[in-house]
Amino acid sequence: MREIANSDLTPADIPPPDADWESVGEFALTFNGFHRWGSFKECARIANAELHESLDELRTCLFFEQRRWQHYGDEPDEEAMAYIRGVIEKIRAAVRAGEATP
């Protein structure tokens, strides 16, 4: 999957609110949280934090959820998908607001 820098991310790149898990997963992999934070451990810490304020943190969270569910070998349940869709909507809002990595 081709990575997309925050500065190049457009609303058209972001899956719609009713996207299936495959589309969400493909979008999640346009960002590499392991590379961004330098390790699995730091990526996990950022992804599992209660608060995600930056576009990098939001994309890290989505990336980590994709990796988590890939590891489980299953698709997210209804509760997890609601959380994931919420993260995607926050990403969409950040992109519309013009946020990019400093």
C-alpha positions in Angstrom: 0.0 0.0 0.0 1.3 3.4 -0.9 1.9 5.8 2.1 0.3 9.2 2.0 2.0 12.0 3.9 -0.3 14.1 6.1 0.5 17.1 4.0 -0.8 15.2 0.9 -3.9 13.7 2.5 -7.2 15.0 1.1 -10.8 14.3 2.2 -11.1 12.2 -1.0 -8.5 9.8 0.4 -10.5 9.1 3.5 -13.1 6.3 3.4 -16.7 7.4 3.7 -18.5 6.8 7.0 -20.2 3.6 5.7 -17.0 2.1 4.3 -16.4 -1.6 4.7 -13.5 -2.9 6.8 -11.4 -3.7 3.7 -11.5 -0.1 2.6 -10.8 1.2 6.1 -7.9 -1.2 6.4 -6.4 -0.1 3.1 -6.6 3.5 4.2 -5.1 2.7 7.6 -2.0 1.3 5.9 -1.4 4.6 4.1 0.4 5.6 7.3 3.1 3.6 9.0 2.9 4.1 12.7 5.9 1.9 13.5 8.1 3.9 11.2 6.7 7.3 12.4 7.3 6.5 16.1 10.4 4.3 15.7 9.2 1.2 17.4 6.2 -1.1 18.0 6.2 -0.1 21.7 6.0 3.6 21.1 3.4 3.2 18.3 1.3 1.1 20.7 1.7 3.6 23.5 0.4 6.4 21.2 -2.4 4.3 19.7 -3.6 3.1 23.1 -3.6 6.6 24.7 -7.0 7.9 25.7 -6.5 11.1 23.8 -5.4 11.7 20.2 -4.9 15.3 19.5 -2.8 15.4 16.3 -3.3 14.0 12.9 -0.2 11.8 13.4 -1.7 10.4 16.6 -5.1 9.8 15.0 -3.5 8.0 12.0 -1.3 6.0 14.4 -4.4 4.9 16.2 -6.1 3.8 13.0 -2.9 2.1 11.7 -2.6 0.2 15.0 -6.2 -0.9 15.0 -5.7 -2.3 11.5 -2.6 -4.2 12.7 -4.4 -5.4 15.8 -7.4 -6.9 13.9 -5.1 -8.3 11.2 -3.2 -10.1 14.1 -6.5 -11.4 15.5 -7.3 -12.7 12.0 -10.8 -11.3 12.2 -12.8 -8.2 11.4 -13.7 -5.7 14.1 -16.9 -6.2 16.0 -19.6 -3.6 16.1 -18.2 -1.8 19.1 -14.7 -1.7 17.7 -16.0 -0.4 14.3 -17.9 2.4 16.0 -14.6 3.4 17.7 -12.7 3.1 14.4 -15.3 5.1 12.5 -15.0 7.8 15.1 -11.2 8.0 14.6 -11.8 8.2 10.8 -14.2 11.1 11.3 -11.6 12.9 13.5 -9.0 12.4 10.8 -11.5 13.8 8.2 -12.1 16.9 10.4 -8.3 17.4 10.9 -7.7 17.2 7.2 -10.5 19.6 6.4 -9.0 22.0 9.0 -5.7 21.8 7.2 -3.7 20.1 10.0 -0.4 18.6 8.9 2.6 17.3 10.7 4.6 20.2 12.0 
